[in-house]
Amino acid sequence: MDRKRIGRRIRGFRKLKGYTQMDFAKRLGVPLAVLGSVERGTREIPEGLIEQIAGTLNIEKDELLKLKVE
């Protein structure tokens, strides 16, 4: 899994939904520092958090993890 690409996708979808990083971290129940490092790709993303992020963004997990743009 390419953490940096996934982090950028998370940030992009978060911004499309209109969430600030702080609001999104609160919705996920994770510290702001954790979300920031996930979005920067400096932290390994646990499977459960990926599913939680996708659910909160109302997208499929596969869409979030898709690495190639069609």
N, C-alpha and C positions, 0 to 999 in steps of 0.2 A: 504494500500500500504506500503510495506516495503522499506522505503527510502534508507537504507544502501545497500540493495541488488540491488535496481535499480541504485543507484549511482555507484556501482561497475560494473554493466552491461554497463552503459554509458561510464565509463572510459575504460573498455575493448574494446568496439566497437570503441571508439575514437582512441585508440592506434592501433587497427587493421587497421584503415583507414589511419594511419600515421600522425594524427593531434597532435600537441602539445596542451597543455591546453590553451595557449595564442591564438594560431591560431584558435582553435575551438570556444573560447569565442568571438573572433572578428567575425567569420562567423555567430554566433548566435546573435550578437549584444547585448551581456550581459557583465557586468563587470567580470573580471577574478575571483574576490572574490565570485561572485554568482555561477559561474560554479564550483569552488573549493568546495564550501559548498554543492552543489548538489551532486557532486561526492563522498563526504565524508558522505553524508546522514544526514547532520545537518540542511538542509533547505527543507521545503516542496516544491515540484515541481508543479508549476501551469500547468494545463492541456495544455494550449497553448504552453508552453515551451517544454513539452514532445513531442508534435506533431512536433514542430520545430526541436528538436534534432533528432528525427527519420528521418525526411525529409532530414536534412543535412547529416546524416549518410547513407542515401539511404537504410533504412530498414523500415519495417512495425512497427507501434507503438506497436502492440501486441507482436512482437518479442523482443522489448526493455523491455516491462513490464513482460515478461514471467519469472516466479519465479522458476519454476522447470526445471531442465536440463533433457532432454530425453535421 
